[in-house]
Amino acid sequence: MTKGALNALGRSLANTLEDRGITVNTDAVAFFTTPGSRWVTGQVFDVNGGLYPGPRAPLHP
């Protein structure tokens, strides 16, 4: 659940702050420096140049 929450937060912030020229990323590099990262194998990490998968919707009507 935490992973899903961080993914949603990152996408929401990226969508909200893009007009200000601010990029938002969840920092996978820090995770890969920990011993727990040894359990991750065969995964694909998308690096998409800021492509947001979905339409922009206003936060407030």
mmCIF file as Biopython writes it, N, C-alpha, C and O atoms, coordinates in Angstrom:
data_model
#
loop_
_atom_site.group_PDB
_atom_site.id
_atom_site.type_symbol
_atom_site.label_atom_id
_atom_site.label_alt_id
_atom_site.label_comp_id
_atom_site.label_asym_id
_atom_site.label_entity_id
_atom_site.label_seq_id
_atom_site.pdbx_PDB_ins_code
_atom_site.Cartn_x
_atom_site.Cartn_y
_atom_site.Cartn_z
_atom_site.occupancy
_atom_site.B_iso_or_equiv
_atom_site.auth_seq_id
_atom_site.auth_asym_id
_atom_site.pdbx_PDB_model_num
ATOM 1   N N  . MET A ? 1  ? 0.813   -1.171 0.000   1.0 0.0 1  A 1 
ATOM 2   C CA . MET A ? 1  ? 0.000   0.000  0.000   1.0 0.0 1  A 1 
ATOM 3   C C  . MET A ? 1  ? 0.871   1.256  0.000   1.0 0.0 1  A 1 
ATOM 4   O O  . MET A ? 1  ? 0.531   2.249  -0.643  1.0 0.0 1  A 1 
ATOM 5   N N  . THR A ? 2  ? 1.966   1.213  0.702   1.0 0.0 2  A 1 
ATOM 6   C CA . THR A ? 2  ? 2.833   2.386  0.738   1.0 0.0 2  A 1 
ATOM 7   C C  . THR A ? 2  ? 3.384   2.704  -0.639  1.0 0.0 2  A 1 
ATOM 8   O O  . THR A ? 2  ? 3.450   3.870  -1.031  1.0 0.0 2  A 1 
ATOM 9   N N  . LYS A ? 3  ? 3.781   1.666  -1.383  1.0 0.0 3  A 1 
ATOM 10  C CA . LYS A ? 3  ? 4.312   1.880  -2.729  1.0 0.0 3  A 1 
ATOM 11  C C  . LYS A ? 3  ? 3.269   2.549  -3.616  1.0 0.0 3  A 1 
ATOM 12  O O  . LYS A ? 3  ? 3.579   3.482  -4.356  1.0 0.0 3  A 1 
ATOM 13  N N  . GLY A ? 4  ? 2.043   2.071  -3.540  1.0 0.0 4  A 1 
ATOM 14  C CA . GLY A ? 4  ? 0.967   2.668  -4.329  1.0 0.0 4  A 1 
ATOM 15  C C  . GLY A ? 4  ? 0.706   4.111  -3.943  1.0 0.0 4  A 1 
ATOM 16  O O  . GLY A ? 4  ? 0.457   4.958  -4.801  1.0 0.0 4  A 1 
ATOM 17  N N  . ALA A ? 5  ? 0.764   4.386  -2.651  1.0 0.0 5  A 1 
ATOM 18  C CA . ALA A ? 5  ? 0.545   5.755  -2.181  1.0 0.0 5  A 1 
ATOM 19  C C  . ALA A ? 5  ? 1.650   6.681  -2.676  1.0 0.0 5  A 1 
ATOM 20  O O  . ALA A ? 5  ? 1.374   7.804  -3.100  1.0 0.0 5  A 1 
ATOM 21  N N  . LEU A ? 6  ? 2.903   6.218  -2.624  1.0 0.0 6  A 1 
ATOM 22  C CA . LEU A ? 6  ? 4.013   7.044  -3.113  1.0 0.0 6  A 1 
ATOM 23  C C  . LEU A ? 6  ? 3.916   7.268  -4.616  1.0 0.0 6  A 1 
ATOM 24  O O  . LEU A ? 6  ? 4.211   8.361  -5.100  1.0 0.0 6  A 1 
ATOM 25  N N  . ASN A ? 7  ? 3.507   6.245  -5.356  1.0 0.0 7  A 1 
ATOM 26  C CA . ASN A ? 7  ? 3.331   6.402  -6.806  1.0 0.0 7  A 1 
ATOM 27  C C  . ASN A ? 7  ? 2.255   7.439  -7.107  1.0 0.0 7  A 1 
ATOM 28  O O  . ASN A ? 7  ? 2.445   8.303  -7.963  1.0 0.0 7  A 1 
ATOM 29  N N  . ALA A ? 8  ? 1.131   7.356  -6.408  1.0 0.0 8  A 1 
ATOM 30  C CA . ALA A ? 8  ? 0.042   8.308  -6.630  1.0 0.0 8  A 1 
ATOM 31  C C  . ALA A ? 8  ? 0.457   9.722  -6.237  1.0 0.0 8  A 1 
ATOM 32  O O  . ALA A ? 8  ? 0.153   10.681 -6.946  1.0 0.0 8  A 1 
ATOM 33  N N  . LEU A ? 9  ? 1.151   9.849  -5.112  1.0 0.0 9  A 1 
ATOM 34  C CA . LEU A ? 9  ? 1.622   11.167 -4.670  1.0 0.0 9  A 1 
ATOM 35  C C  . LEU A ? 9  ? 2.596   11.767 -5.673  1.0 0.0 9  A 1 
ATOM 36  O O  . LEU A ? 9  ? 2.492   12.944 -6.021  1.0 0.0 9  A 1 
ATOM 37  N N  . GLY A ? 10 ? 3.538   10.962 -6.136  1.0 0.0 10 A 1 
ATOM 38  C CA . GLY A ? 10 ? 4.514   11.460 -7.110  1.0 0.0 10 A 1 
ATOM 39  C C  . GLY A ? 10 ? 3.861   11.929 -8.397  1.0 0.0 10 A 1 
ATOM 40  O O  . GLY A ? 10 ? 4.214   12.984 -8.924  1.0 0.0 10 A 1 
ATOM 41  N N  . ARG A ? 11 ? 2.919   11.162 -8.903  1.0 0.0 11 A 1 
ATOM 42  C CA . ARG A ? 11 ? 2.233   11.554 -10.142 1.0 0.0 11 A 1 
ATOM 43  C C  . ARG A ? 11 ? 1.388   12.801 -9.936  1.0 0.0 11 A 1 
ATOM 44  O O  . ARG A ? 11 ? 1.354   13.681 -10.796 1.0 0.0 11 A 1 
ATOM 45  N N  . SER A ? 12 ? 0.703   12.878 -8.792  1.0 0.0 12 A 1 
ATOM 46  C CA . SER A ? 12 ? -0.118  14.047 -8.514  1.0 0.0 12 A 1 
ATOM 47  C C  . SER A ? 12 ? 0.728   15.310 -8.396  1.0 0.0 12 A 1 
ATOM 48  O O  . SER A ? 12 ? 0.390   16.347 -8.967  1.0 0.0 12 A 1 
ATOM 49  N N  . LEU A ? 13 ? 1.824   15.220 -7.656  1.0 0.0 13 A 1 
ATOM 50  C CA . LEU A ? 13 ? 2.714   16.381 -7.526  1.0 0.0 13 A 1 
ATOM 51  C C  . LEU A ? 13 ? 3.331   16.767 -8.863  1.0 0.0 13 A 1 
ATOM 52  O O  . LEU A ? 13 ? 3.431   17.953 -9.179  1.0 0.0 13 A 1 
ATOM 53  N N  . ALA A ? 14 ? 3.744   15.785 -9.646  1.0 0.0 14 A 1 
ATOM 54  C CA . ALA A ? 14 ? 4.325   16.074 -10.955 1.0 0.0 14 A 1 
ATOM 55  C C  . ALA A ? 14 ? 3.321   16.799 -11.843 1.0 0.0 14 A 1 
ATOM 56  O O  . ALA A ? 14 ? 3.667   17.745 -12.551 1.0 0.0 14 A 1 
ATOM 57  N N  . ASN A ? 15 ? 2.081   16.343 -11.793 1.0 0.0 15 A 1 
ATOM 58  C CA . ASN A ? 15 ? 1.026   16.958 -12.599 1.0 0.0 15 A 1 
ATOM 59  C C  . ASN A ? 15 ? 0.733   18.380 -12.120 1.0 0.0 15 A 1 
ATOM 60  O O  . ASN A ? 15 ? 0.523   19.280 -12.933 1.0 0.0 15 A 1 
ATOM 61  N N  . THR A ? 16 ? 0.720   18.578 -10.822 1.0 0.0 16 A 1 
ATOM 62  C CA . THR A ? 16 ? 0.410   19.882 -10.247 1.0 0.0 16 A 1 
ATOM 63  C C  . THR A ? 16 ? 1.526   20.896 -10.452 1.0 0.0 16 A 1 
ATOM 64  O O  . THR A ? 16 ? 1.254   22.069 -10.707 1.0 0.0 16 A 1 
ATOM 65  N N  . LEU A ? 17 ? 2.771   20.464 -10.346 1.0 0.0 17 A 1 
ATOM 66  C CA . LEU A ? 17 ? 3.909   21.386 -10.345 1.0 0.0 17 A 1 
ATOM 67  C C  . LEU A ? 17 ? 4.582   21.577 -11.695 1.0 0.0 17 A 1 
ATOM 68  O O  . LEU A ? 17 ? 5.504   22.384 -11.817 1.0 0.0 17 A 1 
ATOM 69  N N  . GLU A ? 18 ? 4.130   20.838 -12.721 1.0 0.0 18 A 1 
ATOM 70  C CA . GLU A ? 18 ? 4.810   20.940 -14.011 1.0 0.0 18 A 1 
ATOM 71  C C  . GLU A ? 18 ? 4.749   22.338 -14.609 1.0 0.0 18 A 1 
ATOM 72  O O  . GLU A ? 18 ? 5.685   22.747 -15.296 1.0 0.0 18 A 1 
ATOM 73  N N  . ASP A ? 19 ? 3.677   23.081 -14.367 1.0 0.0 19 A 1 
ATOM 74  C CA . ASP A ? 19 ? 3.568   24.432 -14.910 1.0 0.0 19 A 1 
ATOM 75  C C  . ASP A ? 19 ? 4.617   25.376 -14.324 1.0 0.0 19 A 1 
ATOM 76  O O  . ASP A ? 19 ? 4.948   26.392 -14.934 1.0 0.0 19 A 1 
ATOM 77  N N  . ARG A ? 20 ? 5.131   25.050 -13.162 1.0 0.0 20 A 1 
ATOM 78  C CA . ARG A ? 20 ? 6.165   25.862 -12.516 1.0 0.0 20 A 1 
ATOM 79  C C  . ARG A ? 20 ? 7.570   25.403 -12.892 1.0 0.0 20 A 1 
ATOM 80  O O  . ARG A ? 20 ? 8.555   25.971 -12.421 1.0 0.0 20 A 1 
ATOM 81  N N  . GLY A ? 21 ? 7.666   24.383 -13.733 1.0 0.0 21 A 1 
ATOM 82  C CA . GLY A ? 21 ? 8.956   23.869 -14.144 1.0 0.0 21 A 1 
ATOM 83  C C  . GLY A ? 21 ? 9.613   22.986 -13.092 1.0 0.0 21 A 1 
ATOM 84  O O  . GLY A ? 21 ? 10.822  22.758 -13.131 1.0 0.0 21 A 1 
ATOM 85  N N  . ILE A ? 22 ? 8.815   22.492 -12.153 1.0 0.0 22 A 1 
ATOM 86  C CA . ILE A ? 22 ? 9.335   21.639 -11.093 1.0 0.0 22 A 1 
ATOM 87  C C  . ILE A ? 22 ? 9.062   20.188 -11.454 1.0 0.0 22 A 1 
ATOM 88  O O  . ILE A ? 22 ? 7.924   19.822 -11.747 1.0 0.0 22 A 1 
ATOM 89  N N  . THR A ? 23 ? 10.093  19.368 -11.435 1.0 0.0 23 A 1 
ATOM 90  C CA . THR A ? 23 ? 9.920   17.944 -11.699 1.0 0.0 23 A 1 
ATOM 91  C C  . THR A ? 23 ? 9.865   17.188 -10.382 1.0 0.0 23 A 1 
ATOM 92  O O  . THR A ? 23 ? 10.511  17.570 -9.406  1.0 0.0 23 A 1 
ATOM 93  N N  . VAL A ? 24 ? 9.095   16.122 -10.365 1.0 0.0 24 A 1 
ATOM 94  C CA . VAL A ? 24 ? 8.922   15.313 -9.159  1.0 0.0 24 A 1 
ATOM 95  C C  . VAL A ? 24 ? 9.221   13.860 -9.506  1.0 0.0 24 A 1 
ATOM 96  O O  . VAL A ? 24 ? 8.692   13.321 -10.477 1.0 0.0 24 A 1 
ATOM 97  N N  . ASN A ? 25 ? 10.065  13.243 -8.713  1.0 0.0 25 A 1 
ATOM 98  C CA . ASN A ? 25 ? 10.418  11.841 -8.906  1.0 0.0 25 A 1 
ATOM 99  C C  . ASN A ? 25 ? 10.443  11.157 -7.556  1.0 0.0 25 A 1 
ATOM 100 O O  . ASN A ? 25 ? 10.800  11.780 -6.556  1.0 0.0 25 A 1 
ATOM 101 N N  . THR A ? 26 ? 10.072  9.893  -7.505  1.0 0.0 26 A 1 
ATOM 102 C CA . THR A ? 26 ? 10.274  9.116  -6.286  1.0 0.0 26 A 1 
ATOM 103 C C  . THR A ? 26 ? 11.665  8.492  -6.418  1.0 0.0 26 A 1 
ATOM 104 O O  . THR A ? 26 ? 11.987  7.907  -7.452  1.0 0.0 26 A 1 
ATOM 105 N N  . ASP A ? 27 ? 12.490  8.618  -5.370  1.0 0.0 27 A 1 
ATOM 106 C CA . ASP A ? 27 ? 13.932  8.373  -5.456  1.0 0.0 27 A 1 
ATOM 107 C C  . ASP A ? 27 ? 14.299  6.909  -5.277  1.0 0.0 27 A 1 
ATOM 108 O O  . ASP A ? 27 ? 14.620  6.492  -4.164  1.0 0.0 27 A 1 
ATOM 109 N N  . ALA A ? 28 ? 14.259  6.099  -6.371  1.0 0.0 28 A 1 
ATOM 110 C CA . ALA A ? 28 ? 14.586  4.671  -6.328  1.0 0.0 28 A 1 
ATOM 111 C C  . ALA A ? 28 ? 16.075  4.442  -6.046  1.0 0.0 28 A 1 
ATOM 112 O O  . ALA A ? 28 ? 16.449  3.388  -5.532  1.0 0.0 28 A 1 
ATOM 113 N N  . VAL A ? 29 ? 16.910  5.401  -6.371  1.0 0.0 29 A 1 
ATOM 114 C CA . VAL A ? 29 ? 18.349  5.232  -6.170  1.0 0.0 29 A 1 
ATOM 115 C C  . VAL A ? 29 ? 18.655  5.016  -4.693  1.0 0.0 29 A 1 
ATOM 116 O O  . VAL A ? 29 ? 19.475  4.164  -4.352  1.0 0.0 29 A 1 
ATOM 117 N N  . ALA A ? 30 ? 18.016  5.765  -3.825  1.0 0.0 30 A 1 
ATOM 118 C CA . ALA A ? 30 ? 18.250  5.597  -2.393  1.0 0.0 30 A 1 
ATOM 119 C C  . ALA A ? 30 ? 17.882  4.180  -1.950  1.0 0.0 30 A 1 
ATOM 120 O O  . ALA A ? 30 ? 18.576  3.588  -1.123  1.0 0.0 30 A 1 
ATOM 121 N N  . PHE A ? 31 ? 16.817  3.648  -2.484  1.0 0.0 31 A 1 
ATOM 122 C CA . PHE A ? 31 ? 16.417  2.289  -2.139  1.0 0.0 31 A 1 
ATOM 123 C C  . PHE A ? 31 ? 17.474  1.270  -2.552  1.0 0.0 31 A 1 
ATOM 124 O O  . PHE A ? 31 ? 17.764  0.339  -1.800  1.0 0.0 31 A 1 
ATOM 125 N N  . PHE A ? 32 ? 18.047  1.438  -3.729  1.0 0.0 32 A 1 
ATOM 126 C CA . PHE A ? 32 ? 19.017  0.468  -4.222  1.0 0.0 32 A 1 
ATOM 127 C C  . PHE A ? 32 ? 20.351  0.512  -3.483  1.0 0.0 32 A 1 
ATOM 128 O O  . PHE A ? 32 ? 21.223  -0.318 -3.737  1.0 0.0 32 A 1 
ATOM 129 N N  . THR A ? 33 ? 20.517  1.454  -2.586  1.0 0.0 33 A 1 
ATOM 130 C CA . THR A ? 33 ? 21.711  1.469  -1.747  1.0 0.0 33 A 1 
ATOM 131 C C  . THR A ? 33 ? 21.492  0.717  -0.437  1.0 0.0 33 A 1 
ATOM 132 O O  . THR A ? 33 ? 22.410  0.617  0.378   1.0 0.0 33 A 1 
ATOM 133 N N  . THR A ? 34 ? 20.288  0.187  -0.227  1.0 0.0 34 A 1 
ATOM 134 C CA . THR A ? 34 ? 19.978  -0.514 1.018   1.0 0.0 34 A 1 
ATOM 135 C C  . THR A ? 34 ? 20.053  -2.028 0.822   1.0 0.0 34 A 1 
ATOM 136 O O  . THR A ? 34 ? 19.924  -2.518 -0.300  1.0 0.0 34 A 1 
ATOM 137 N N  . PRO A ? 35 ? 20.262  -2.765 1.909   1.0 0.0 35 A 1 
ATOM 138 C CA . PRO A ? 35 ? 20.293  -4.229 1.816   1.0 0.0 35 A 1 
ATOM 139 C C  . PRO A ? 35 ? 18.966  -4.825 1.323   1.0 0.0 35 A 1 
ATOM 140 O O  . PRO A ? 35 ? 18.965  -5.886 0.698   1.0 0.0 35 A 1 
ATOM 141 N N  . GLY A ? 36 ? 17.856  -4.164 1.592   1.0 0.0 36 A 1 
ATOM 142 C CA . GLY A ? 36 ? 16.557  -4.680 1.150   1.0 0.0 36 A 1 
ATOM 143 C C  . GLY A ? 36 ? 16.414  -4.755 -0.358  1.0 0.0 36 A 1 
ATOM 144 O O  . GLY A ? 36 ? 15.545  -5.469 -0.861  1.0 0.0 36 A 1 
ATOM 145 N N  . SER A ? 37 ? 17.248  -4.033 -1.086  1.0 0.0 37 A 1 
ATOM 146 C CA . SER A ? 37 ? 17.133  -4.031 -2.545  1.0 0.0 37 A 1 
ATOM 147 C C  . SER A ? 37 ? 17.565  -5.352 -3.160  1.0 0.0 37 A 1 
ATOM 148 O O  . SER A ? 37 ? 17.302  -5.597 -4.338  1.0 0.0 37 A 1 
ATOM 149 N N  . ARG A ? 38 ? 18.221  -6.203 -2.390  1.0 0.0 38 A 1 
ATOM 150 C CA . ARG A ? 38 ? 18.645  -7.492 -2.951  1.0 0.0 38 A 1 
ATOM 151 C C  . ARG A ? 38 ? 17.465  -8.374 -3.312  1.0 0.0 38 A 1 
ATOM 152 O O  . ARG A ? 38 ? 17.628  -9.355 -4.038  1.0 0.0 38 A 1 
ATOM 153 N N  . TRP A ? 39 ? 16.286  -8.046 -2.822  1.0 0.0 39 A 1 
ATOM 154 C CA . TRP A ? 39 ? 15.088  -8.833 -3.126  1.0 0.0 39 A 1 
ATOM 155 C C  . TRP A ? 39 ? 14.436  -8.395 -4.430  1.0 0.0 39 A 1 
ATOM 156 O O  . TRP A ? 39 ? 13.503  -9.050 -4.896  1.0 0.0 39 A 1 
ATOM 157 N N  . VAL A ? 40 ? 14.898  -7.318 -5.019  1.0 0.0 40 A 1 
ATOM 158 C CA . VAL A ? 40 ? 14.324  -6.831 -6.270  1.0 0.0 40 A 1 
ATOM 159 C C  . VAL A ? 40 ? 15.143  -7.376 -7.427  1.0 0.0 40 A 1 
ATOM 160 O O  . VAL A ? 40 ? 16.358  -7.184 -7.481  1.0 0.0 40 A 1 
ATOM 161 N N  . THR A ? 41 ? 14.482  -8.051 -8.347  1.0 0.0 41 A 1 
ATOM 162 C CA . THR A ? 41 ? 15.167  -8.588 -9.511  1.0 0.0 41 A 1 
ATOM 163 C C  . THR A ? 41 ? 14.182  -8.689 -10.669 1.0 0.0 41 A 1 
ATOM 164 O O  . THR A ? 41 ? 13.001  -8.964 -10.459 1.0 0.0 41 A 1 
ATOM 165 N N  . GLY A ? 42 ? 14.653  -8.471 -11.860 1.0 0.0 42 A 1 
ATOM 166 C CA . GLY A ? 42 ? 13.808  -8.615 -13.046 1.0 0.0 42 A 1 
ATOM 167 C C  . GLY A ? 42 ? 12.747  -7.549 -13.204 1.0 0.0 42 A 1 
ATOM 168 O O  . GLY A ? 42 ? 11.748  -7.774 -13.887 1.0 0.0 42 A 1 
ATOM 169 N N  . GLN A ? 43 ? 12.936  -6.399 -12.593 1.0 0.0 43 A 1 
ATOM 170 C CA . GLN A ? 43 ? 11.946  -5.330 -12.685 1.0 0.0 43 A 1 
ATOM 171 C C  . GLN A ? 43 ? 12.332  -4.316 -13.758 1.0 0.0 43 A 1 
ATOM 172 O O  . GLN A ? 43 ? 13.506  -4.171 -14.098 1.0 0.0 43 A 1 
ATOM 173 N N  . VAL A ? 44 ? 11.349  -3.633 -14.273 1.0 0.0 44 A 1 
ATOM 174 C CA . VAL A ? 44 ? 11.566  -2.574 -15.251 1.0 0.0 44 A 1 
ATOM 175 C C  . VAL A ? 44 ? 11.185  -1.251 -14.597 1.0 0.0 44 A 1 
ATOM 176 O O  . VAL A ? 44 ? 10.075  -1.093 -14.087 1.0 0.0 44 A 1 
ATOM 177 N N  . PHE A ? 45 ? 12.109  -0.316 -14.619 1.0 0.0 45 A 1 
ATOM 178 C CA . PHE A ? 45 ? 11.848  1.002  -14.069 1.0 0.0 45 A 1 
ATOM 179 C C  . PHE A ? 45 ? 11.715  1.976  -15.229 1.0 0.0 45 A 1 
ATOM 180 O O  . PHE A ? 45 ? 12.675  2.231  -15.955 1.0 0.0 45 A 1 
ATOM 181 N N  . ASP A ? 46 ? 10.532  2.509  -15.391 1.0 0.0 46 A 1 
ATOM 182 C CA . ASP A ? 46 ? 10.262  3.406  -16.513 1.0 0.0 46 A 1 
ATOM 183 C C  . ASP A ? 46 ? 10.940  4.752  -16.316 1.0 0.0 46 A 1 
ATOM 184 O O  . ASP A ? 46 ? 10.789  5.395  -15.277 1.0 0.0 46 A 1 
ATOM 185 N N  . VAL A ? 47 ? 11.673  5.159  -17.310 1.0 0.0 47 A 1 
ATOM 186 C CA . VAL A ? 47 ? 12.233  6.503  -17.373 1.0 0.0 47 A 1 
ATOM 187 C C  . VAL A ? 47 ? 11.660  7.094  -18.646 1.0 0.0 47 A 1 
ATOM 188 O O  . VAL A ? 47 ? 12.104  6.785  -19.752 1.0 0.0 47 A 1 
ATOM 189 N N  . ASN A ? 48 ? 10.653  7.958  -18.467 1.0 0.0 48 A 1 
ATOM 190 C CA . ASN A ? 48 ? 9.860   8.353  -19.624 1.0 0.0 48 A 1 
ATOM 191 C C  . ASN A ? 48 ? 9.908   9.839  -19.948 1.0 0.0 48 A 1 
ATOM 192 O O  . ASN A ? 48 ? 9.072   10.335 -20.703 1.0 0.0 48 A 1 
ATOM 193 N N  . GLY A ? 49 ? 10.859  10.543 -19.396 1.0 0.0 49 A 1 
ATOM 194 C CA . GLY A ? 49 ? 11.006  11.952 -19.746 1.0 0.0 49 A 1 
ATOM 195 C C  . GLY A ? 49 ? 9.863   12.836 -19.308 1.0 0.0 49 A 1 
ATOM 196 O O  . GLY A ? 49 ? 9.659   13.907 -19.878 1.0 0.0 49 A 1 
ATOM 197 N N  . GLY A ? 50 ? 9.112   12.410 -18.306 1.0 0.0 50 A 1 
ATOM 198 C CA . GLY A ? 50 ? 8.033   13.227 -17.786 1.0 0.0 50 A 1 
ATOM 199 C C  . GLY A ? 50 ? 6.673   12.940 -18.386 1.0 0.0 50 A 1 
ATOM 200 O O  . GLY A ? 50 ? 5.725   13.689 -18.149 1.0 0.0 50 A 1 
ATOM 201 N N  . LEU A ? 51 ? 6.557   11.883 -19.149 1.0 0.0 51 A 1 
ATOM 202 C CA . LEU A ? 51 ? 5.266   11.516 -19.717 1.0 0.0 51 A 1 
ATOM 203 C C  . LEU A ? 51 ? 4.317   11.144 -18.602 1.0 0.0 51 A 1 
ATOM 204 O O  . LEU A ? 51 ? 4.596   10.225 -17.832 1.0 0.0 51 A 1 
ATOM 205 N N  . TYR A ? 52 ? 3.220   11.828 -18.504 1.0 0.0 52 A 1 
ATOM 206 C CA . TYR A ? 52 ? 2.227   11.531 -17.481 1.0 0.0 52 A 1 
ATOM 207 C C  . TYR A ? 52 ? 1.148   10.657 -18.099 1.0 0.0 52 A 1 
ATOM 208 O O  . TYR A ? 52 ? 0.485   11.085 -19.044 1.0 0.0 52 A 1 
ATOM 209 N N  . PRO A ? 53 ? 0.954   9.443  -17.592 1.0 0.0 53 A 1 
ATOM 210 C CA . PRO A ? 53 ? -0.012  8.517  -18.197 1.0 0.0 53 A 1 
ATOM 211 C C  . PRO A ? 53 ? -1.448  8.846  -17.806 1.0 0.0 53 A 1 
ATOM 212 O O  . PRO A ? 53 ? -2.029  8.201  -16.933 1.0 0.0 53 A 1 
ATOM 213 N N  . GLY A ? 54 ? -1.998  9.830  -18.446 1.0 0.0 54 A 1 
ATOM 214 C CA . GLY A ? 54 ? -3.391  10.158 -18.182 1.0 0.0 54 A 1 
ATOM 215 C C  . GLY A ? 54 ? -3.648  11.636 -18.427 1.0 0.0 54 A 1 
ATOM 216 O O  . GLY A ? 54 ? -2.715  12.435 -18.519 1.0 0.0 54 A 1 
ATOM 217 N N  . PRO A ? 55 ? -4.917  11.988 -18.530 1.0 0.0 55 A 1 
ATOM 218 C CA . PRO A ? 55 ? -5.273  13.385 -18.801 1.0 0.0 55 A 1 
ATOM 219 C C  . PRO A ? 55 ? -5.074  14.251 -17.564 1.0 0.0 55 A 1 
ATOM 220 O O  . PRO A ? 55 ? -5.212  13.790 -16.431 1.0 0.0 55 A 1 
ATOM 221 N N  . ARG A ? 56 ? -4.755  15.484 -17.803 1.0 0.0 56 A 1 
ATOM 222 C CA . ARG A ? 56 ? -4.678  16.461 -16.698 1.0 0.0 56 A 1 
ATOM 223 C C  . ARG A ? 56 ? -6.080  16.861 -16.329 1.0 0.0 56 A 1 
ATOM 224 O O  . ARG A ? 56 ? -6.898  17.165 -17.197 1.0 0.0 56 A 1 
ATOM 225 N N  . ALA A ? 57 ? -6.359  16.862 -15.067 1.0 0.0 57 A 1 
ATOM 226 C CA . ALA A ? 57 ? -7.662  17.279 -14.567 1.0 0.0 57 A 1 
ATOM 227 C C  . ALA A ? 57 ? -7.450  18.389 -13.551 1.0 0.0 57 A 1 
ATOM 228 O O  . ALA A ? 57 ? -6.498  18.341 -12.773 1.0 0.0 57 A 1 
ATOM 229 N N  . PRO A ? 58 ? -8.327  19.390 -13.549 1.0 0.0 58 A 1 
ATOM 230 C CA . PRO A ? 58 ? -8.162  20.451 -12.568 1.0 0.0 58 A 1 
ATOM 231 C C  . PRO A ? 58 ? -8.350  19.898 -11.163 1.0 0.0 58 A 1 
ATOM 232 O O  . PRO A ? 58 ? -9.192  19.029 -10.934 1.0 0.0 58 A 1 
ATOM 233 N N  . LEU A ? 59 ? -7.551  20.412 -10.216 1.0 0.0 59 A 1 
ATOM 234 C CA . LEU A ? 59 ? -7.683  19.966 -8.829  1.0 0.0 59 A 1 
ATOM 235 C C  . LEU A ? 59 ? -8.931  20.527 -8.166  1.0 0.0 59 A 1 
ATOM 236 O O  . LEU A ? 59 ? -9.549  19.874 -7.326  1.0 0.0 59 A 1 
ATOM 237 N N  . HIS A ? 60 ? -9.295  21.746 -8.553  1.0 0.0 60 A 1 
ATOM 238 C CA . HIS A ? 60 ? -10.474 22.400 -7.981  1.0 0.0 60 A 1 
ATOM 239 C C  . HIS A ? 60 ? -11.389 22.848 -9.121  1.0 0.0 60 A 1 
ATOM 240 O O  . HIS A ? 60 ? -10.946 23.513 -10.057 1.0 0.0 60 A 1 
ATOM 241 N N  . PRO A ? 61 ? -12.654 22.483 -9.034  1.0 0.0 61 A 1 
ATOM 242 C CA . PRO A ? 61 ? -13.588 22.879 -10.125 1.0 0.0 61 A 1 
ATOM 243 C C  . PRO A ? 61 ? -13.824 24.372 -10.185 1.0 0.0 61 A 1 
ATOM 244 O O  . PRO A ? 61 ? -14.575 24.845 -11.038 1.0 0.0 61 A 1 
#
